[in-house]
């Protein structure tokens, strides 16, 4: 375990751990702006909408003579499918009377159900290459290649760079879209940019934590970070630190303990960060508030 934490468990395990660290940090930072913009559930719809694209991309690559498991091809299919789901969500919310939560539920269930049907059909094929596709549901790093880890780490770094460039307008749009419009910004454009960033994080997170758990990695660190500060920039950094620590420790535990799935461990560690924040964060922590309440009662009795 110590060797895995010190990045001495082998070159492949080291790359996977660093990729999970970058993914967790990027997910925490992007999730902070999602949380502030009150778009947390949209990430759930995007994640579930990727599943049909994974299956269709596999079928397309097999039809072209490949083995169907090229990560870049699978992520391309997942991205196109998620964009289609996001477009369907926008159409439902803008051109029907459905509230956003109902539209999200409709898109999520339809795309996820379609994806399960496609994956079930793939399992019945005699291609011999379909093993491992189910790892996109809950994530798996056991068969991750060096190129896969580099792709995930590079994607996370790009997402972080883009958030850094758009931090001020994203903050303005999150808190006051009307004022942002007066200042010459286009809130819809930056909302779209935030959704694209979310999609990017979801795609690179599919291999590590899976489409079901990536939503937790996007939102849980952001909620935990909100307990610690009121400043947007600091909140994003704290969320990134919590997500990065969860990714790093989860990947290390998975590398050190055979049979332990990486994605669920990462999410559990992120939740542990939330619990600690909810209990001990200054001003908002439950324990801190309890101590402050008791101290106030003592002062009132003494007076």
N, C-alpha and C positions, 0 to 999 in steps of 0.2 A: 504493500500500500504506500509506504514511504517513497519507494522508487517511482511509483506512478505520479505521486504528488510533486516529486522533484524532476519530473520529465526524464527519467532514466529507465523507463520500461520498454524501450525500443523506439526506433525512429517512427514507425507507423503509429504507435500509441501516442507518441509525443505530438505528431501532426494532428491526430484526432482531438487530443486535449486542447491544443491551441485553437483549432477550428471551432470547437465548442465554446471556448472562452470568447472568441471574436463574435460568434453567433449570439451568445448570451448578452454581451455588451450592446451589440447593435439592436437586439430585440428590446432590451430595457430602454434604450434611448428613444427609439421609434415609438415604443409603447407609451412612453411618458406623454408625447404629443397626442397620441390617439386617446389616451385617458382624459387629457385636458379638453380635447375637442369633442368629448362624449361620443366617440365612434368605436368603442370597444367591441361591440357585437358585430360590427362590419368585418372585423378581422376574422371572426368565426365563420362568417359566410364565405369569405375569400378562401380560407383554409379548406373548408369542405368542398368548395367548387373546384379544387385542383384534382380531385380523385379521378373524374372521368378522363381528364387530359393525360394522366399517367397511363391509364389503360390503353387509350387510343394511340398514344405515342409508342407504347410497346408494340402494338399490333402493326403500326406503320413501319417501324424499324425492322420487325421480323419479315414483313412483306417485301422490304427492300433488300433482304438477305443478311441483315445483321442479327445479333443475338437478342436485341431488344432491351438490354439493360444498361445502355450507355447513359450515364447520369445527366449529361448535358441535354440529350434528346428527351429524356423523361421530364426534366425541368422545363424544357421548352413547351412540351405538350401541357404540362400542369399550368404554366403561365398563361397560355392561350385560353385554356378552359376557365381559369380564374378570372381573366379579363371578360370573358363571356358572362360569367356569373355576376361580376361587378356591374356590367352593362345592364343585365336583367334586373338587378337590384335598383339601379338608377331609374330605369323605365317604370318599375312598379311604384316607387316612391314619388315620382314626379307626375305621372300620368294616370294614377289610380287613386282611390280614396283609402288605400291600405296604409296604416301607420308603418313606420320604419321597422318596428320589431316584428310585425306580421310578415312584411316583405322579406326580412332577413330569414325568418323561419321557413318561408316557402322556398327561397333560393337554396338555403342550406339543405333542406330535406330532399328536394328534387335532385340536386347535383350529387349529393352523397349517395342517395339510392341508386342513381344511374351508374355512379362509379362502382358500387358494390356489384351491380349486375354485370358490368364489363369485366371486372376482376374475376368473378365467378366463371364467366365464359372462358376467360383466358386460362384458368386453372384446368379446364377440360380439354384444352388443346394439347397436341402431341409435339410441341415445339422443343420441349426439354430445357427451355431457358426462362420459364416463368417464375421459378423459385426466387423468393426474396422480394417480390413486389408488395407483399403484405407488410413489409417493414415500413412502407410509407404511411401506414396507419399510426403506428406507435414509435417509429424510428428504430434504427439499428446502425451501429458503427462497426459491427463485427467484420463485415466484408468491405469496408470502406477502403478505397485505394488512395494512393498519394495524390493523384490528380483530383479526386473527389474532395479530399480535405483542403487542398489548395483553392479549389473553386469556392468552397464554403467560406474559407477565411477571406479570400479576395472579395467575395460578394458582401460580406459583413463590413469590410473596410470601406467599400464604395458607399454602402448605405450610411455609414457614420459620416463620411465626408460630405455627402449630400445634405444630411441633417444639419451639419455645421454651417453649410452655406446658406441654408434657408431658415436658420433658427429664429431670427427676428420676425420675418413675416409669418411663420407658422405660429409663433407666440401671439402675435397681434390678432391673427384670424381666430385663434382658439378662444381668446378672451372677449374680443369685441369685433365681430365681423363688420358691423356698420362703420365703426371708426376706421377699420382697415380699408374699406371701400372709399371713404373720404380721403384717405391718404394715398389713393391711387392704386391700391392692391386689388386683386381679383380673388375673393375668397374661394370661389368654386375652383379656380385654377390651382390654388394651394391645397384645397381639399383633395383634388385629384392627385396632386403630387404626393400628398401624405398616403393616399391609398396605394399609389404605385410603390412607394417605399415599403409599406406594409406587405404588399404582394412580394416584393423582393426578399424581405426577411422570411416570409412564409415559405418561399421556394427553397431558399438555402437551408431552412430549418427542417424541411421534410425528411431529409436523410438522417438527421440527428435525433430529433424528438418526435417526428411524425405530424401529420396534419391535425390529429385530435388534440395533441398536447402543445403545439406551437402557440396556440392562443393563450394558454396559461403563462408561457414564457414571455409573451408580449405584454400581458396585463398585470400579472402578479408583482413583478419588480416595480412597476410604476405605482401601483397602489401602496406598496411598502414605502417607496421613496417619498410619497406625499405626506407620510407621517412625520418626516424629518424636517421638511423645509417648505417655505412659501415661495421661494425663488425658482423660476422655471429652469434656468440653466443648471443650478445646483441639483434640482430634482432630477433632471435628465441624467446628470452624471452619477447620482446616487443609484438611480434605477439601473443604469448601465453597469455599475459596480456590483449590484446585487445579482443581476442577470449573468454577468461575466463570472462571478464567483460560483454561482450555481452550475454554470456550464463547465467550468474548470474542474470543480470538485466532483460533479456527476460523471464526467468522462474519466477522471482518475479512478473513481470507485469502480466503474464498469470495467476498466482495464485491469484492475487488481483482483476483482472478484469474478470468476467465470460464471456466466449464466445470468448476470445481473443486467437488465436492460438499461441502456443509457438514458433514453428519453424520460421515463418515469422517475428515475433517480434525480435528474436535473430539475424536474418540476417539483418534486418533493422538497428538494433543497431550497428552491425559490419560495415555496410556501413556508418553509421554516424561517426564511428571512422576513417574510411578511408577519408571521406570528411574533418574532422577536421585536419587530418594529412596532406592531400594535401594542405590545406590552411595555416596551422600554423607551420608545422615542420621546424626546423632550417635548413637553406641552401637550402632545396628543396621545402619548402612551397611557394605557389603562393603569399600570402600576404607578406611573408618575402622577397621574390625576388623582388616584386614590390617596397617595401620600400627601399631595397638596390639599386635598379635602380634609384629611385628618389634621393637618397642621393648622388649617383655617379654623376648624372647630375648636382646637385647643386654644388658639388666640382669642376666639370669641368667648370661651368660658373663662379665660384668665381676665378678660376685660370686664 
